Amino acid sequence: MRNRQRGSQLGLLLLASQVFQLGLNNIPPITLAVLALNVYLYLFPAAPLFQACVSVQQAYWFKDWRRLLLSPLHHADDWHLYFNMVSFLWKGRRLEQRLGGPWFLYLLSVFSLLTGLVYLVLEALLTELTQDQSYSMACAVGFSGVLFALKVLNNHYYPGSVTYVMGLPVSSRYASWVELVLIHITSPGTSFVGHLSGILVGLLYTTGPLKKIMKKCAGFVTSNGYNSQPGAYYRSSGYSGYTGTGRGLSGNYQYAPGYTADASYTGGLTEEEQLEEAITNSLNDRGQTRQRGAPPPYGFHLSEDARTEQIRQMRLRRFDR
């Protein structure tokens, strides 16, 4: 295990600022633990990136199946980690409150594994259809595939809303698909197949048999963890992904300035307005020296009403058991 020492690590500092401005007490335990695990494995990776990324060549041909476990938890650089973890912080907090901690942990474990498996199947199919071996050697790393699956769940549990994707009004039902295409167009270095795999896994859960299979395989997890209403509502869009292509154990990783949300959550800002503000703030902060001593306005805060409602929901669940 080798310590990672490179760059200014500004993305890591901004992620820490995001977490502490929200407050550790306001982050559910599973979300916080998974976030901490990703940060730890970024600082002290279990394997170099070219040995952690997943591809048909490495996982299937060379039987290195441990990559299915390593690839979602490793990131190419601090900005890759920052974008993915900020998105996960908001999605994880909302879904963990709705589903309950045990089921959410189970869900993340299954999604992480299945996203990698679906990715391998899709890349193998592309290799057969096109007779292009580069698809089998495309190596992906990062948590963004799981984030796309969580996005599908968010849209499933809270349907009927309209979201703006790069200024375009889109029904939440189709938002993931629109984001998939636009991210690939604007950031060609991202893993299109990896993101698509996440959407398909999310659909397997919401409309397919995956949810029933998971319940049968985990009798210790009951539906008592499901809440009819979350304590507070946060959502974000934007993912960054990384792919590498090469032969043998070589890798070519490119930073893709994907989408994230790191602006203050105040007033009635929509997800897209938050996203636009976040991109502006990140671009202004990255590579520039702060002109004033105050920290940047990253993070979001729970209102007093939201905290009161959260406490009320916890008490109701206590008596409903």
C-alpha positions in Angstrom: 0.0 0.0 0.0 1.5 3.3 -1.1 0.8 6.8 0.0 -0.4 9.2 -2.7 1.6 12.4 -2.9 1.0 14.6 -5.8 -0.5 17.9 -6.7 -2.0 20.5 -4.4 -4.9 18.2 -3.5 -7.3 21.2 -3.7 -10.2 18.8 -4.5 -9.6 16.9 -1.3 -9.5 20.2 0.7 -12.8 21.3 -0.9 -14.4 17.9 -0.1 -13.3 18.3 3.6 -14.8 21.8 3.6 -18.1 20.4 2.2 -18.3 17.7 4.8 -17.5 20.0 7.8 -19.9 22.7 6.6 -22.7 20.2 6.5 -21.6 18.8 9.8 -20.7 15.2 10.6 -23.8 14.8 12.7 -26.0 15.6 9.7 -24.5 12.8 7.5 -26.0 9.3 8.1 -23.4 6.7 9.2 -23.3 4.5 6.1 -22.9 7.5 3.8 -20.2 8.9 6.0 -18.4 5.5 6.2 -18.4 4.9 2.5 -17.2 8.5 1.8 -14.4 8.0 4.4 -13.5 4.7 2.7 -13.2 6.3 -0.7 -11.0 9.1 0.7 -8.8 6.6 2.6 -8.3 4.5 -0.5 -7.4 7.6 -2.5 -4.8 8.5 0.0 -3.6 4.9 0.6 -4.7 3.0 -2.5 -5.0 -0.8 -2.2 -3.5 -1.1 -5.7 -2.1 1.2 -8.4 -4.8 2.5 -10.7 -3.7 0.3 -13.6 -4.2 -2.7 -11.2 -7.5 -1.4 -9.7 -9.4 -0.5 -12.9 -11.8 -3.0 -14.4 -11.8 -4.3 -18.0 -12.7 -7.4 -19.9 -9.1 -8.1 -20.6 -7.9 -7.9 -17.0 -11.0 -9.2 -15.2 -12.2 -11.9 -17.6 -9.3 -12.9 -19.7 -6.7 -12.7 -16.9 -9.2 -13.8 -14.2 -8.4 -10.8 -12.0 -11.9 -10.6 -10.5 -10.8 -8.5 -7.5 -10.9 -5.5 -9.8 -14.7 -5.6 -9.5 -14.3 -4.7 -5.8 -11.4 -2.3 -6.2 -12.5 -0.2 -9.2 -15.5 1.6 -7.7 -13.5 2.7 -4.6 -10.5 4.1 -6.4 -10.2 7.5 -8.2 -7.8 8.9 -10.7 -7.1 12.2 -8.9 -8.4 14.5 -6.2 -11.0 16.2 -8.5 -12.3 12.9 -9.6 -12.8 12.0 -6.0 -14.2 15.4 -5.1 -16.9 15.4 -7.9 -18.0 11.8 -7.1 -18.1 12.1 -3.4 -19.9 15.4 -3.3 -22.6 13.9 -5.5 -22.7 10.8 -3.3 -22.9 12.9 -0.2 -26.2 14.3 -1.3 -27.7 11.2 -2.9 -26.5 9.0 -0.1 -27.9 11.2 2.6 -31.3 11.2 1.0 -31.6 7.5 0.1 -30.2 6.3 3.5 -32.8 8.3 5.3 -35.5 6.7 3.2 -34.2 3.1 3.0 -32.5 2.8 6.3 -28.8 2.2 7.0 -28.7 -1.6 6.7 -30.5 -1.8 3.4 -28.6 1.1 2.0 -25.3 -0.6 2.8 -26.6 -3.8 1.2 -27.8 -1.7 -1.8 -24.4 0.0 -2.3 -22.6 -3.4 -2.1 -24.8 -5.0 -4.7 -24.8 -1.9 -7.0 -21.0 -1.6 -6.8 -20.5 -5.3 -7.9 -23.3 -5.4 -10.5 -22.2 -2.1 -12.1 -18.8 -3.7 -12.8 -20.4 -6.9 -14.1 -22.8 -5.1 -16.4 -19.8 -3.0 -17.6 -17.9 -6.1 -18.5 -20.9 -7.6 -20.4 -21.5 -4.5 -22.4 -17.8 -4.1 -23.3 -17.7 -7.8 -24.3 -20.8 -7.3 -26.5 -19.2 -4.3 -28.2 -16.1 -6.2 -28.9 -18.1 -9.0 -30.6 -20.3 -6.6 -32.6 -17.5 -4.4 -33.8 -14.6 -6.8 -33.8 -12.6 -4.1 -32.1 -10.5 -5.4 -29.2 -10.0 -1.9 -27.7 -13.4 -2.2 -26.0 -12.2 -5.2 -24.1 -9.1 -3.3 -23.0 -11.0 -0.1 -21.9 -10.3 0.1 -18.2 -12.7 2.1 -15.9 -12.3 3.3 -12.4 -14.4 5.4 -10.1 -17.7 5.6 -8.3 -19.7 7.3 -11.0 -21.4 4.2 -12.3 -22.9 3.6 -8.8 -23.9 7.3 -8.7 -25.9 6.8 -11.9 -27.7 3.9 -10.4 -28.5 6.0 -7.3 -29.8 8.8 -9.5 -32.3 6.3 -11.0 -33.4 5.4 -7.5 -33.8 9.1 -6.6 -36.0 9.7 -9.7 -38.0 6.6 -9.0 -38.8 7.5 -5.4 -39.6 11.2 -6.2 -41.2 11.1 -9.7 -43.1 13.8 -11.5 -40.5 16.6 -11.1 -38.8 18.6 -13.8 -35.1 19.0 -13.8 -32.9 21.2 -15.9 -29.9 19.5 -17.5 -27.5 22.1 -18.9 -30.4 24.6 -19.2 -32.8 22.1 -20.8 -36.0 21.2 -19.0 -36.2 17.4 -18.7 -38.6 15.2 -16.8 -36.9 13.4 -14.0 -38.0 10.2 -15.6 -35.6 10.8 -18.4 -33.0 12.9 -16.7 -30.4 10.1 -16.3 -30.5 9.3 -20.0 -30.1 12.9 -21.0 -27.2 13.4 -18.6 -25.6 10.3 -19.9 -25.6 11.6 -23.5 -24.6 15.2 -22.6 -21.8 14.2 -20.3 -20.4 11.9 -23.1 -20.6 14.7 -25.6 -19.1 17.4 -23.4 -16.5 15.2 -21.7 -15.4 12.5 -24.1 -12.8 11.1 -21.6 -15.6 9.8 -19.3 -16.7 6.2 -19.4 -20.0 6.2 -21.4 -20.4 2.4 -20.9 -19.6 2.7 -17.2 -22.3 5.3 -16.7 -24.7 3.3 -18.8 -24.1 0.3 -16.7 -25.1 2.3 -13.6 -28.4 3.3 -15.2 -29.2 -0.3 -16.2 -28.5 -1.5 -12.7 -30.7 1.2 -11.3 -33.5 0.1 -13.7 -33.0 -3.5 -12.7 -33.8 -2.5 -9.1 -36.7 -0.1 -9.8 -38.5 -2.0 -12.6 -36.8 -5.4 -12.7 -36.4 -8.3 -10.4 -33.3 -7.1 -8.6 -35.1 -5.7 -5.6 -37.1 -8.9 -5.0 -33.9 -11.0 -5.4 -32.1 -8.9 -2.9 -34.9 -9.2 -0.3 -34.9 -13.0 -0.7 -31.1 -13.1 -0.3 -31.1 -10.9 2.7 -33.8 -12.1 5.1 -32.2 -10.1 7.9 -33.0 -6.9 6.2 -36.7 -6.0 6.6 -38.8 -3.3 5.0 -39.1 -1.5 8.4 -36.2 0.6 7.3 -38.3 2.3 4.6 -39.7 5.7 5.6 -42.6 7.3 3.8 -41.1 10.7 3.9 -37.4 11.8 4.1 -36.4 14.4 6.7 -35.0 16.7 4.1 -34.6 16.9 0.4 -31.3 17.3 -1.4 -30.5 16.2 -4.9 -27.6 16.8 -7.3 -26.6 15.9 -10.7 -23.2 15.5 -12.2 -20.7 12.7 -12.4 -17.2 12.4 -13.5 -15.8 9.1 -14.8 -12.4 7.9 -16.0 -11.5 5.4 -18.6 -8.1 4.1 -19.6 -7.2 2.1 -22.7 -4.0 0.3 -23.3 -2.4 -3.1 -23.6 -1.3 -5.3 -20.8 -1.0 -3.4 -17.6 -0.6 0.1 -19.2 -3.3 2.7 -18.6 -4.2 6.1 -19.9 -6.3 8.1 -17.5 -7.6 11.5 -18.4 -9.2 14.0 -16.1 -12.7 14.9 -17.4 -14.2 18.1 -16.1 -17.6 16.5 -15.4 -20.5 17.9 -13.5 -20.9 18.4 -9.9 -22.7 20.5 -7.4 -20.7 22.3 -4.7 -22.6 25.5 -4.2 -24.4 26.7 -1.1 -27.9 25.2 -0.8 -30.1 28.2 0.1 -33.4 29.6 -0.9 -35.2 28.0 -3.8 -32.3 27.1 -6.1 -33.1 24.3 -8.4 -30.6 21.4 -8.9 -29.5 23.0 -12.2 -29.0 26.4 -10.7 -26.9 24.8 -8.0 -25.0 22.9 -10.6 -24.2 26.1 -12.6 -23.1 27.9 -9.5 -21.0 24.9 -8.5 -19.2 24.7 -11.8 -18.4 28.4 -11.7 -17.1 28.2 -8.1 -14.9 25.2 -8.9 -13.4 26.8 -12.0 -12.8 30.0 -10.2 -11.1 28.2 -7.2 -9.1 25.7 -9.2 -5.6 26.8 -9.9 -6.2 30.3 -8.4 -5.1 32.0 -5.2 -7.8 33.1 -2.8 -8.0 36.9 -2.7 -9.5 36.9 0.7 -9.0 35.0 3.9 -12.6 33.7 4.3 -13.3 30.2 3.1 -15.3 29.7 -0.1 -19.1 29.3 0.2 -19.0 25.5 -0.4 -21.4 23.2 1.3 -25.1 23.2 2.2 -26.8 23.5 5.5 -29.9 22.1 7.1 -32.5 24.6 8.1 -33.9 24.5 11.6 -37.3 23.4 10.2 -35.6 20.5 8.4 -33.9 19.4 11.6 -37.1 19.6 13.6 -38.9 17.5 10.9 -36.1 15.0 10.9 -36.4 14.5 14.7 -40.1 14.2 14.4 -39.8 11.5 11.8 -37.3 9.6 13.9 -39.7 9.6 16.8 -42.6 8.4 14.7 -40.5 5.5 13.3 -39.5 4.6 16.9 -43.2 4.1 17.9 -44.1 2.4 14.6 -41.7 -0.5 15.2 
